[in-house]
Amino acid sequence: MVSSTGLFRTTLGVVALSGVVAFAGAAAADEPPSTHAPSRTFQDTVTESAPDPRWLSVGGLVFGSTYLTSVVVAGTSSYRADQRLYVPLAGPWLDLAARGKCGSDPNYPACGHETRNDALLVGDGIGQALGVLQIVGGFLFPTTRTVIQTRPEVVFAPTITPSEFAMTARGRF
């Protein structure tokens, strides 16, 4: 007597084996038994964009050098308005606005070099602003490149020889 579980397993095995044999017969008719299924290449063309490193590096250099100069002046100057130079980007303009007229402030530096100091503050403020604009420009005008990406593939193929019946899998990752 055959149990229903045994009959179900036998039927399932016969159905699975007949499907594999039919698949193997179709594959064997298309190509010689010793070769596997042809390899397929799966490729995607992707356009990537990233911030432009040239703009970022030049902007960082311009902003960094002008701001570092401001910090050194703020750290070494005894004039109270120069303490505003610690503020990035706005510091030179705040310092320029806080400077008094020549002779009106007892803490005011000597008047002989004040025109030069004002010009240096304006140059420092413009340099910091240009550096920041270049950094922003690196993000606004990114570089783009086209990349061809190969996706992984897996190919299953039956192998039929006189002594064996097997399923092989090949992959490329």
ZADO-1210 file (C-alpha; in nm, 4 decimals, padded with zeros to 6 digits):
<atoms>
<atom x="00.0000" y="00.0000" z="00.0000" code="MET" pos="1"/>
<atom x="00.1287" y="00.3428" z="-00.0936" code="VAL" pos="2"/>
<atom x="00.0690" y="00.6308" z="00.1456" code="SER" pos="3"/>
<atom x="-00.0630" y="00.9619" z="00.0210" code="SER" pos="4"/>
<atom x="00.2575" y="01.1374" z="00.1279" code="THR" pos="5"/>
<atom x="00.4711" y="00.8930" z="-00.0678" code="GLY" pos="6"/>
<atom x="00.2451" y="00.9269" z="-00.3707" code="LEU" pos="7"/>
<atom x="00.2641" y="01.3071" z="-00.3501" code="PHE" pos="8"/>
<atom x="00.6457" y="01.2988" z="-00.3292" code="ARG" pos="9"/>
<atom x="00.6673" y="01.0571" z="-00.6216" code="THR" pos="10"/>
<atom x="00.4328" y="01.2676" z="-00.8346" code="THR" pos="11"/>
<atom x="00.6194" y="01.5863" z="-00.7467" code="LEU" pos="12"/>
<atom x="00.9510" y="01.4215" z="-00.8331" code="GLY" pos="13"/>
<atom x="00.8199" y="01.2944" z="-01.1678" code="VAL" pos="14"/>
<atom x="00.6796" y="01.6380" z="-01.2573" code="VAL" pos="15"/>
<atom x="01.0031" y="01.8124" z="-01.1597" code="ALA" pos="16"/>
<atom x="01.2140" y="01.5567" z="-01.3465" code="LEU" pos="17"/>
<atom x="00.9991" y="01.5831" z="-01.6585" code="SER" pos="18"/>
<atom x="01.0282" y="01.9628" z="-01.6515" code="GLY" pos="19"/>
<atom x="01.4050" y="01.9439" z="-01.6188" code="VAL" pos="20"/>
<atom x="01.4270" y="01.6804" z="-01.8924" code="VAL" pos="21"/>
<atom x="01.2094" y="01.8910" z="-02.1248" code="ALA" pos="22"/>
<atom x="01.4246" y="02.1985" z="-02.0513" code="PHE" pos="23"/>
<atom x="01.7403" y="01.9951" z="-02.1013" code="ALA" pos="24"/>
<atom x="01.6097" y="01.8472" z="-02.4250" code="GLY" pos="25"/>
<atom x="01.5290" y="02.1922" z="-02.5632" code="ALA" pos="26"/>
<atom x="01.8697" y="02.3230" z="-02.4585" code="ALA" pos="27"/>
<atom x="02.0432" y="02.0159" z="-02.5986" code="ALA" pos="28"/>
<atom x="01.8711" y="02.0598" z="-02.9318" code="ALA" pos="29"/>
<atom x="01.9908" y="02.4205" z="-02.9577" code="ASP" pos="30"/>
<atom x="02.3548" y="02.3691" z="-02.8704" code="GLU" pos="31"/>
<atom x="02.6083" y="02.0913" z="-02.8337" code="PRO" pos="32"/>
<atom x="02.5992" y="01.9000" z="-02.5038" code="PRO" pos="33"/>
<atom x="02.9463" y="02.0099" z="-02.3898" code="SER" pos="34"/>
<atom x="02.8849" y="02.3842" z="-02.4074" code="THR" pos="35"/>
<atom x="02.6928" y="02.5935" z="-02.1596" code="HIS" pos="36"/>
<atom x="02.4395" y="02.8682" z="-02.2243" code="ALA" pos="37"/>
<atom x="02.5868" y="03.1759" z="-02.3910" code="PRO" pos="38"/>
<atom x="02.7126" y="03.4506" z="-02.1638" code="SER" pos="39"/>
<atom x="02.5120" y="03.7701" z="-02.1564" code="ARG" pos="40"/>
<atom x="02.6525" y="04.1049" z="-02.0532" code="THR" pos="41"/>
<atom x="02.4283" y="04.3351" z="-01.8538" code="PHE" pos="42"/>
<atom x="02.5503" y="04.6932" z="-01.8645" code="GLN" pos="43"/>
<atom x="02.3998" y="05.0207" z="-01.7540" code="ASP" pos="44"/>
<atom x="02.5227" y="05.3609" z="-01.8638" code="THR" pos="45"/>
<atom x="02.5045" y="05.6027" z="-01.5727" code="VAL" pos="46"/>
<atom x="02.5857" y="05.9729" z="-01.5685" code="THR" pos="47"/>
<atom x="02.7338" y="06.0785" z="-01.2355" code="GLU" pos="48"/>
<atom x="02.7822" y="06.4320" z="-01.1150" code="SER" pos="49"/>
<atom x="02.9977" y="06.5552" z="-00.8300" code="ALA" pos="50"/>
<atom x="03.1112" y="06.8950" z="-00.7058" code="PRO" pos="51"/>
<atom x="03.3914" y="07.0361" z="-00.9196" code="ASP" pos="52"/>
<atom x="03.7128" y="06.9798" z="-00.7211" code="PRO" pos="53"/>
<atom x="03.8929" y="07.2633" z="-00.9006" code="ARG" pos="54"/>
<atom x="03.6414" y="07.5231" z="-00.7836" code="TRP" pos="55"/>
<atom x="03.6382" y="07.3751" z="-00.4331" code="LEU" pos="56"/>
<atom x="04.0157" y="07.3705" z="-00.3969" code="SER" pos="57"/>
<atom x="04.0734" y="07.7199" z="-00.5348" code="VAL" pos="58"/>
<atom x="03.7843" y="07.8610" z="-00.3309" code="GLY" pos="59"/>
<atom x="03.9112" y="07.6878" z="-00.0185" code="GLY" pos="60"/>
<atom x="04.2599" y="07.8247" z="-00.0771" code="LEU" pos="61"/>
<atom x="04.1390" y="08.1826" z="-00.1374" code="VAL" pos="62"/>
<atom x="03.8966" y="08.1839" z="00.1563" code="PHE" pos="63"/>
<atom x="04.1360" y="07.9990" z="00.3860" code="GLY" pos="64"/>
<atom x="04.4314" y="08.2291" z="00.3206" code="SER" pos="65"/>
<atom x="04.2307" y="08.5501" z="00.3618" code="THR" pos="66"/>
<atom x="04.0489" y="08.4287" z="00.6728" code="TYR" pos="67"/>
<atom x="04.3724" y="08.3001" z="00.8270" code="LEU" pos="68"/>
<atom x="04.5214" y="08.6447" z="00.7725" code="THR" pos="69"/>
<atom x="04.2210" y="08.7991" z="00.9498" code="SER" pos="70"/>
<atom x="04.2579" y="08.5643" z="01.2454" code="VAL" pos="71"/>
<atom x="04.6303" y="08.6442" z="01.2782" code="VAL" pos="72"/>
<atom x="04.5595" y="09.0195" z="01.2715" code="VAL" pos="73"/>
<atom x="04.2758" y="08.9818" z="01.5239" code="ALA" pos="74"/>
<atom x="04.5003" y="08.7797" z="01.7524" code="GLY" pos="75"/>
<atom x="04.7939" y="09.0229" z="01.7425" code="THR" pos="76"/>
<atom x="04.6179" y="09.3619" z="01.7303" code="SER" pos="77"/>
<atom x="04.5425" y="09.5625" z="02.0429" code="SER" pos="78"/>
<atom x="04.2820" y="09.7723" z="01.8597" code="TYR" pos="79"/>
<atom x="03.9339" y="09.6697" z="01.9737" code="ARG" pos="80"/>
<atom x="03.7674" y="09.6941" z="01.6297" code="ALA" pos="81"/>
<atom x="04.0139" y="09.4359" z="01.4938" code="ASP" pos="82"/>
<atom x="03.8579" y="09.1721" z="01.7227" code="GLN" pos="83"/>
<atom x="03.5700" y="09.1581" z="01.4752" code="ARG" pos="84"/>
<atom x="03.8050" y="08.9942" z="01.2252" code="LEU" pos="85"/>
<atom x="03.7385" y="08.6606" z="01.3992" code="TYR" pos="86"/>
<atom x="03.3970" y="08.6585" z="01.2283" code="VAL" pos="87"/>
<atom x="03.4342" y="08.4848" z="00.8908" code="PRO" pos="88"/>
<atom x="03.3116" y="08.6654" z="00.5795" code="LEU" pos="89"/>
<atom x="03.1595" y="08.9653" z="00.7642" code="ALA" pos="90"/>
<atom x="03.4533" y="09.0415" z="00.9955" code="GLY" pos="91"/>
<atom x="03.6482" y="09.2749" z="00.7647" code="PRO" pos="92"/>
<atom x="03.3355" y="09.4797" z="00.6924" code="TRP" pos="93"/>
<atom x="03.2425" y="09.4977" z="01.0621" code="LEU" pos="94"/>
<atom x="03.5965" y="09.6074" z="01.1450" code="ASP" pos="95"/>
<atom x="03.5889" y="09.8729" z="00.8722" code="LEU" pos="96"/>
<atom x="03.2545" y="10.0075" z="00.9985" code="ALA" pos="97"/>
<atom x="03.3739" y="10.0151" z="01.3624" code="ALA" pos="98"/>
<atom x="03.6833" y="10.2213" z="01.2904" code="ARG" pos="99"/>
<atom x="03.6547" y="10.5807" z="01.4046" code="GLY" pos="100"/>
<atom x="03.7860" y="10.8926" z="01.2389" code="LYS" pos="101"/>
<atom x="04.1516" y="10.9758" z="01.2694" code="CYS" pos="102"/>
<atom x="04.2114" y="11.1467" z="01.6070" code="GLY" pos="103"/>
<atom x="03.8538" y="11.0934" z="01.7363" code="SER" pos="104"/>
<atom x="03.9267" y="10.7741" z="01.9313" code="ASP" pos="105"/>
<atom x="04.2170" y="10.7515" z="02.1808" code="PRO" pos="106"/>
<atom x="04.2488" y="10.3775" z="02.1071" code="ASN" pos="107"/>
<atom x="04.2630" y="10.4476" z="01.7346" code="TYR" pos="108"/>
<atom x="04.5913" y="10.3515" z="01.5671" code="PRO" pos="109"/>
<atom x="04.8199" y="10.6086" z="01.4140" code="ALA" pos="110"/>
<atom x="04.6616" y="10.7943" z="01.1265" code="CYS" pos="111"/>
<atom x="04.9614" y="10.7547" z="00.8938" code="GLY" pos="112"/>
<atom x="04.8784" y="10.3947" z="00.7957" code="HIS" pos="113"/>
<atom x="04.5010" y="10.4053" z="00.8195" code="GLU" pos="114"/>
<atom x="04.4349" y="10.4367" z="00.4462" code="THR" pos="115"/>
<atom x="04.6491" y="10.1282" z="00.3877" code="ARG" pos="116"/>
<atom x="04.4686" y="09.9385" z="00.6675" code="ASN" pos="117"/>
<atom x="04.1288" y="10.0297" z="00.5215" code="ASP" pos="118"/>
<atom x="04.2410" y="09.9069" z="00.1779" code="ALA" pos="119"/>
<atom x="04.3680" y="09.5818" z="00.3307" code="LEU" pos="120"/>
<atom x="04.0357" y="09.5298" z="00.5099" code="LEU" pos="121"/>
<atom x="03.8441" y="09.5836" z="00.1852" code="VAL" pos="122"/>
<atom x="04.0766" y="09.3421" z="00.0029" code="GLY" pos="123"/>
<atom x="04.0376" y="09.0875" z="00.2823" code="ASP" pos="124"/>
<atom x="03.6571" y="09.1142" z="00.2702" code="GLY" pos="125"/>
<atom x="03.6517" y="09.0787" z="-00.1080" code="ILE" pos="126"/>
<atom x="03.8925" y="08.7819" z="-00.0925" code="GLY" pos="127"/>
<atom x="03.6801" y="08.5980" z="00.1643" code="GLN" pos="128"/>
<atom x="03.3645" y="08.6623" z="-00.0389" code="ALA" pos="129"/>
<atom x="03.5282" y="08.5405" z="-00.3615" code="LEU" pos="130"/>
<atom x="03.6516" y="08.2259" z="-00.1864" code="GLY" pos="131"/>
<atom x="03.3028" y="08.1445" z="-00.0581" code="VAL" pos="132"/>
<atom x="03.1531" y="08.2144" z="-00.4020" code="LEU" pos="133"/>
<atom x="03.4026" y="07.9759" z="-00.5619" code="GLN" pos="134"/>
<atom x="03.3159" y="07.7028" z="-00.3115" code="ILE" pos="135"/>
<atom x="02.9446" y="07.7538" z="-00.3809" code="VAL" pos="136"/>
<atom x="03.0225" y="07.7528" z="-00.7544" code="GLY" pos="137"/>
<atom x="03.1821" y="07.4095" z="-00.7158" code="GLY" pos="138"/>
<atom x="02.8440" y="07.2762" z="-00.6038" code="PHE" pos="139"/>
<atom x="02.6365" y="07.4788" z="-00.8506" code="LEU" pos="140"/>
<atom x="02.8477" y="07.3774" z="-01.1524" code="PHE" pos="141"/>
<atom x="02.9350" y="07.0114" z="-01.0860" code="PRO" pos="142"/>
<atom x="03.1469" y="06.7932" z="-01.3083" code="THR" pos="143"/>
<atom x="02.9705" y="06.5088" z="-01.4867" code="THR" pos="144"/>
<atom x="03.1039" y="06.1841" z="-01.6224" code="ARG" pos="145"/>
<atom x="02.9507" y="05.8849" z="-01.7917" code="THR" pos="146"/>
<atom x="03.0184" y="05.5484" z="-01.6307" code="VAL" pos="147"/>
<atom x="02.9372" y="05.2070" z="-01.7766" code="ILE" pos="148"/>
<atom x="02.8450" y="04.9708" z="-01.4956" code="GLN" pos="149"/>
<atom x="02.8332" y="04.5943" z="-01.5414" code="THR" pos="150"/>
<atom x="02.5631" y="04.4252" z="-01.3394" code="ARG" pos="151"/>
<atom x="02.6141" y="04.0790" z="-01.1954" code="PRO" pos="152"/>
<atom x="02.4715" y="03.7930" z="-01.3968" code="GLU" pos="153"/>
<atom x="02.3919" y="03.4325" z="-01.3187" code="VAL" pos="154"/>
<atom x="02.3254" y="03.1783" z="-01.5932" code="VAL" pos="155"/>
<atom x="02.1744" y="02.8364" z="-01.5207" code="PHE" pos="156"/>
<atom x="02.2209" y="02.5623" z="-01.7763" code="ALA" pos="157"/>
<atom x="02.1567" y="02.1880" z="-01.7778" code="PRO" pos="158"/>
<atom x="02.4465" y="01.9569" z="-01.8468" code="THR" pos="159"/>
<atom x="02.3666" y="01.6215" z="-02.0022" code="ILE" pos="160"/>
<atom x="02.6316" y="01.3621" z="-02.0672" code="THR" pos="161"/>
<atom x="02.5979" y="00.9861" z="-02.1018" code="PRO" pos="162"/>
<atom x="02.7029" y="00.9396" z="-01.7393" code="SER" pos="163"/>
<atom x="02.5365" y="01.2355" z="-01.5653" code="GLU" pos="164"/>
<atom x="02.2496" y="01.4769" z="-01.5654" code="PHE" pos="165"/>
<atom x="02.3188" y="01.8018" z="-01.3789" code="ALA" pos="166"/>
<atom x="02.2338" y="02.1674" z="-01.3564" code="MET" pos="167"/>
<atom x="02.5236" y="02.4146" z="-01.3596" code="THR" pos="168"/>
<atom x="02.5248" y="02.7784" z="-01.2590" code="ALA" pos="169"/>
<atom x="02.7767" y="03.0377" z="-01.3700" code="ARG" pos="170"/>
<atom x="02.7999" y="03.3893" z="-01.2447" code="GLY" pos="171"/>
<atom x="02.9914" y="03.7096" z="-01.2981" code="ARG" pos="172"/>
<atom x="03.0051" y="03.9596" z="-01.0155" code="PHE" pos="173"/>
</atoms>
